[in-house]
Amino acid sequence: MTTANRKAAARKTARTRRGMAFDSDARLGRAAVEAATDRLLALLQTLPEGPVAGYMPIRSELDPLPAMTALDWAGRPVCVPVVQDKGAALAFHKWYPGAEMTDGAYGARVPRNPVPMTPRILIVPLLAFDAQGMRLGYGGGFYDRTLACLRAADPDTHAIGFAFAAQEQPGLPTEPTDARLDGLVTEAETLLWPRS
């Protein structure tokens, strides 16, 4: 079985697991979102200052908007990713609570009035993660390309995965171009991986 086929099978499993975690949290009154938000904000206080990229949640992604709102209220610049072209790195545009948004690629909302920003820390959505800090995305490679570019310009750029604990999936199939996370936050724990 090729790596591409293994990734496709892993994505199918991961979507189901994430959907179940999302539905369970909705029934519990978003307890996981609240716990993960607290953990994420605590971790961000230990990382370099500078703009933080969140994301506009789609489907069953863990919602980073409460953390993004808290960061904005604390005076920290916040931005969100914008897909420019297939095969290109992401751009990032300034976001704040109440910003006028419009439909972007793949169902994610983007600011109507773009103000470009370069994030120092990225809160990264994912389908699955493993204990080695690897993530499984949707297959477009947008975050892999983006992190390669940002880390080349600023090696202190950090990528923090944001996910339900149920999204952990041992032995994810990987390729050399897959970008490793620096850390990951769930409702249950905060994980960090040193750079090699």
LODRENZA-115038 format. One record per residue (C-alpha): residue number from 1; residue in three letters; x, y, z. Coordinates in nm, 4 decimals, always signed. Layout:
[NUM; 'ALA'; [X; Y; Z]] ...
This chain:
[1; 'MET'; [+0.0000; +0.0000; +0.0000]] [2; 'THR'; [+0.1395; +0.3429; -0.0948]] [3; 'THR'; [+0.1811; +0.6269; +0.1549]] [4; 'ALA'; [-0.0959; +0.8155; -0.0255]] [5; 'ASN'; [-0.3324; +0.5187; +0.0197]] [6; 'ARG'; [-0.2337; +0.4831; +0.3856]] [7; 'LYS'; [-0.2993; +0.8530; +0.4403]] [8; 'ALA'; [-0.6396; +0.8290; +0.2717]] [9; 'ALA'; [-0.7388; +0.5399; +0.4986]] [10; 'ALA'; [-0.6085; +0.7253; +0.8054]] [11; 'ARG'; [-0.8092; +1.0353; +0.7080]] [12; 'LYS'; [-1.1293; +0.8332; +0.6876]] [13; 'THR'; [-1.0746; +0.6935; +1.0378]] [14; 'ALA'; [-0.9695; +1.0343; +1.1702]] [15; 'ARG'; [-1.2787; +1.2121; +1.0369]] [16; 'THR'; [-1.5021; +0.9623; +1.2142]] [17; 'ARG'; [-1.3145; +0.9913; +1.5443]] [18; 'ARG'; [-1.3077; +1.3701; +1.5343]] [19; 'GLY'; [-1.6777; +1.3853; +1.4478]] [20; 'MET'; [-1.7642; +1.1646; +1.7450]] [21; 'ALA'; [-1.5536; +1.3815; +1.9795]] [22; 'PHE'; [-1.7163; +1.6969; +1.8417]] [23; 'ASP'; [-2.0675; +1.5556; +1.8899]] [24; 'SER'; [-1.9855; +1.4380; +2.2421]] [25; 'ASP'; [-1.8525; +1.7824; +2.3371]] [26; 'ALA'; [-2.1650; +1.9490; +2.1998]] [27; 'ARG'; [-2.3757; +1.7269; +2.4260]] [28; 'LEU'; [-2.1557; +1.8176; +2.7249]] [29; 'GLY'; [-2.1887; +2.1904; +2.6704]] [30; 'ARG'; [-1.8500; +2.2447; +2.5036]] [31; 'ALA'; [-1.6504; +2.1373; +2.8080]] [32; 'ALA'; [-1.3642; +2.0170; +2.5879]] [33; 'VAL'; [-1.3457; +2.3510; +2.4060]] [34; 'GLU'; [-1.3255; +2.5346; +2.7389]] [35; 'ALA'; [-1.0568; +2.3050; +2.8802]] [36; 'ALA'; [-0.8515; +2.3122; +2.5590]] [37; 'THR'; [-0.8827; +2.6925; +2.5406]] [38; 'ASP'; [-0.7450; +2.7294; +2.8927]] [39; 'ARG'; [-0.4526; +2.4998; +2.8101]] [40; 'LEU'; [-0.3806; +2.6783; +2.4838]] [41; 'LEU'; [-0.3763; +3.0246; +2.6415]] [42; 'ALA'; [-0.1435; +2.9005; +2.9161]] [43; 'LEU'; [+0.0956; +2.7541; +2.6589]] [44; 'LEU'; [+0.0953; +3.0685; +2.4445]] [45; 'GLN'; [+0.2146; +3.2713; +2.7444]] [46; 'THR'; [+0.5375; +3.0669; +2.7404]] [47; 'LEU'; [+0.6074; +3.1128; +2.3676]] [48; 'PRO'; [+0.7652; +3.4059; +2.1799]] [49; 'GLU'; [+0.5629; +3.7231; +2.1439]] [50; 'GLY'; [+0.4227; +3.8231; +1.8094]] [51; 'PRO'; [+0.1163; +3.7644; +1.5932]] [52; 'VAL'; [-0.0787; +3.4414; +1.6388]] [53; 'ALA'; [-0.2606; +3.2694; +1.3535]] [54; 'GLY'; [-0.5778; +3.0926; +1.4528]] [55; 'TYR'; [-0.8291; +2.9499; +1.2076]] [56; 'MET'; [-1.1978; +2.9713; +1.1345]] [57; 'PRO'; [-1.3304; +2.6276; +1.2312]] [58; 'ILE'; [-1.5041; +2.4143; +0.9726]] [59; 'ARG'; [-1.6785; +2.0807; +1.0003]] [60; 'SER'; [-1.5929; +1.9189; +1.3353]] [61; 'GLU'; [-1.2665; +2.1046; +1.4079]] [62; 'LEU'; [-1.2000; +2.2058; +1.7667]] [63; 'ASP'; [-1.3056; +2.5705; +1.7926]] [64; 'PRO'; [-1.0151; +2.8142; +1.8544]] [65; 'LEU'; [-1.2353; +3.1273; +1.8476]] [66; 'PRO'; [-1.2595; +3.1620; +2.2287]] [67; 'ALA'; [-0.8775; +3.1593; +2.2522]] [68; 'MET'; [-0.8434; +3.3974; +1.9564]] [69; 'THR'; [-1.0898; +3.6373; +2.1184]] [70; 'ALA'; [-0.8996; +3.6269; +2.4490]] [71; 'LEU'; [-0.5738; +3.6981; +2.2662]] [72; 'ASP'; [-0.7270; +3.9962; +2.0877]] [73; 'TRP'; [-0.8648; +4.1348; +2.4145]] [74; 'ALA'; [-0.5149; +4.0997; +2.5651]] [75; 'GLY'; [-0.3729; +4.3098; +2.2808]] [76; 'ARG'; [-0.2019; +4.0312; +2.0878]] [77; 'PRO'; [-0.2376; +4.0526; +1.7072]] [78; 'VAL'; [-0.4423; +3.7664; +1.5620]] [79; 'CYS'; [-0.4752; +3.6540; +1.2016]] [80; 'VAL'; [-0.6377; +3.3725; +1.0071]] [81; 'PRO'; [-0.5160; +3.1706; +0.7072]] [82; 'VAL'; [-0.6260; +3.2486; +0.3552]] [83; 'VAL'; [-0.5814; +2.9999; +0.0695]] [84; 'GLN'; [-0.4232; +3.1830; -0.2234]] [85; 'ASP'; [-0.3754; +2.9092; -0.4823]] [86; 'LYS'; [-0.3600; +2.5318; -0.4896]] [87; 'GLY'; [+0.0019; +2.4356; -0.4298]] [88; 'ALA'; [+0.0908; +2.7680; -0.2656]] [89; 'ALA'; [+0.1643; +2.8595; +0.0943]] [90; 'LEU'; [-0.1121; +3.0218; +0.2961]] [91; 'ALA'; [-0.1424; +3.3977; +0.3372]] [92; 'PHE'; [-0.2612; +3.5417; +0.6695]] [93; 'HIS'; [-0.4975; +3.8338; +0.7238]] [94; 'LYS'; [-0.5694; +4.0242; +1.0435]] [95; 'TRP'; [-0.8726; +3.9043; +1.2408]] [96; 'TYR'; [-1.0549; +4.0485; +1.5411]] [97; 'PRO'; [-1.3911; +3.9746; +1.7067]] [98; 'GLY'; [-1.6632; +4.1244; +1.4913]] [99; 'ALA'; [-1.4443; +4.1484; +1.1797]] [100; 'GLU'; [-1.6518; +4.1397; +0.8635]] [101; 'MET'; [-1.5968; +3.8000; +0.7041]] [102; 'THR'; [-1.6705; +3.6458; +0.3679]] [103; 'ASP'; [-1.6612; +3.2958; +0.2207]] [104; 'GLY'; [-1.3133; +3.1652; +0.1432]] [105; 'ALA'; [-1.1779; +2.8453; -0.0067]] [106; 'TYR'; [-1.2820; +2.5086; +0.1370]] [107; 'GLY'; [-1.5644; +2.6626; +0.3439]] [108; 'ALA'; [-1.3412; +2.8647; +0.5782]] [109; 'ARG'; [-1.4370; +3.2283; +0.6348]] [110; 'VAL'; [-1.1792; +3.5006; +0.5632]] [111; 'PRO'; [-1.1697; +3.8732; +0.6462]] [112; 'ARG'; [-1.3540; +4.0828; +0.3882]] [113; 'ASN'; [-1.0968; +4.3635; +0.4195]] [114; 'PRO'; [-0.7566; +4.1921; +0.4017]] [115; 'VAL'; [-0.4720; +4.3263; +0.6142]] [116; 'PRO'; [-0.1714; +4.0957; +0.5594]] [117; 'MET'; [+0.0179; +3.9703; +0.8636]] [118; 'THR'; [+0.3007; +3.7255; +0.9263]] [119; 'PRO'; [+0.2342; +3.5011; +1.2277]] [120; 'ARG'; [+0.5015; +3.3929; +1.4726]] [121; 'ILE'; [+0.2816; +3.1192; +1.6193]] [122; 'LEU'; [+0.0267; +2.9113; +1.4306]] [123; 'ILE'; [-0.2644; +2.7311; +1.5944]] [124; 'VAL'; [-0.3047; +2.4429; +1.3520]] [125; 'PRO'; [-0.6194; +2.2384; +1.2822]] [126; 'LEU'; [-0.5847; +1.8704; +1.1993]] [127; 'LEU'; [-0.7623; +1.5418; +1.1458]] [128; 'ALA'; [-0.5218; +1.3335; +1.3565]] [129; 'PHE'; [-0.1922; +1.3539; +1.5433]] [130; 'ASP'; [+0.0555; +1.1059; +1.6842]] [131; 'ALA'; [+0.2908; +1.0909; +1.9819]] [132; 'GLN'; [+0.5852; +1.2068; +1.7674]] [133; 'GLY'; [+0.4275; +1.5429; +1.6828]] [134; 'MET'; [+0.3147; +1.4573; +1.3319]] [135; 'ARG'; [-0.0250; +1.5691; +1.2066]] [136; 'LEU'; [-0.2614; +1.4473; +0.9401]] [137; 'GLY'; [-0.4380; +1.7261; +0.7529]] [138; 'TYR'; [-0.6861; +1.7222; +0.4688]] [139; 'GLY'; [-0.4242; +1.6425; +0.2052]] [140; 'GLY'; [-0.3682; +1.9798; +0.0401]] [141; 'GLY'; [-0.0278; +2.0342; +0.2014]] [142; 'PHE'; [-0.1064; +2.3988; +0.2794]] [143; 'TYR'; [+0.0307; +2.3977; +0.6349]] [144; 'ASP'; [+0.3366; +2.1929; +0.5376]] [145; 'ARG'; [+0.4323; +2.4452; +0.2677]] [146; 'THR'; [+0.3479; +2.7410; +0.4912]] [147; 'LEU'; [+0.5518; +2.6179; +0.7862]] [148; 'ALA'; [+0.8496; +2.5461; +0.5608]] [149; 'CYS'; [+0.8401; +2.9061; +0.4334]] [150; 'LEU'; [+0.7803; +3.0692; +0.7718]] [151; 'ARG'; [+1.0453; +2.8623; +0.9508]] [152; 'ALA'; [+1.2987; +2.9410; +0.6783]] [153; 'ALA'; [+1.2407; +3.3135; +0.7397]] [154; 'ASP'; [+1.2102; +3.2849; +1.1206]] [155; 'PRO'; [+1.3304; +2.9589; +1.2783]] [156; 'ASP'; [+1.1462; +3.0525; +1.5991]] [157; 'THR'; [+0.8068; +3.0155; +1.4271]] [158; 'HIS'; [+0.5972; +2.7703; +1.6312]] [159; 'ALA'; [+0.3179; +2.5384; +1.5141]] [160; 'ILE'; [+0.0758; +2.4269; +1.7859]] [161; 'GLY'; [-0.1826; +2.1647; +1.6974]] [162; 'PHE'; [-0.5298; +2.2100; +1.8472]] [163; 'ALA'; [-0.7411; +1.8961; +1.8679]] [164; 'PHE'; [-0.9621; +1.6672; +2.0708]] [165; 'ALA'; [-0.7693; +1.4020; +2.2633]] [166; 'ALA'; [-0.9655; +1.1385; +2.0678]] [167; 'GLN'; [-0.7844; +1.2511; +1.7522]] [168; 'GLU'; [-0.4601; +1.0828; +1.8555]] [169; 'GLN'; [-0.3854; +0.8064; +1.6072]] [170; 'PRO'; [-0.0671; +0.6006; +1.6523]] [171; 'GLY'; [+0.1672; +0.5436; +1.3624]] [172; 'LEU'; [+0.0476; +0.8085; +1.1190]] [173; 'PRO'; [+0.1881; +0.7625; +0.7688]] [174; 'THR'; [+0.4300; +1.0459; +0.6894]] [175; 'GLU'; [+0.6376; +1.1838; +0.4060]] [176; 'PRO'; [+0.9578; +1.3937; +0.4160]] [177; 'THR'; [+0.7592; +1.7101; +0.3338]] [178; 'ASP'; [+0.5267; +1.6706; +0.6344]] [179; 'ALA'; [+0.5941; +1.9469; +0.8885]] [180; 'ARG'; [+0.6242; +1.8421; +1.2516]] [181; 'LEU'; [+0.4377; +2.0308; +1.5223]] [182; 'ASP'; [+0.6201; +2.2036; +1.8078]] [183; 'GLY'; [+0.3372; +2.1285; +2.0450]] [184; 'LEU'; [-0.0222; +2.0166; +2.0671]] [185; 'VAL'; [-0.3076; +2.1068; +2.2980]] [186; 'THR'; [-0.6160; +1.8973; +2.3704]] [187; 'GLU'; [-0.8761; +1.9179; +2.6428]] [188; 'ALA'; [-0.6739; +1.6611; +2.8376]] [189; 'GLU'; [-0.3078; +1.7542; +2.7926]] [190; 'THR'; [-0.0399; +1.9785; +2.6480]] [191; 'LEU'; [+0.2350; +1.8059; +2.4500]] [192; 'LEU'; [+0.5659; +1.9605; +2.3411]] [193; 'TRP'; [+0.8310; +1.8258; +2.1036]] [194; 'PRO'; [+1.1835; +1.9695; +2.0879]] [195; 'ARG'; [+1.3186; +2.0616; +1.7476]] [196; 'SER'; [+1.5690; +1.8089; +1.6140]] 
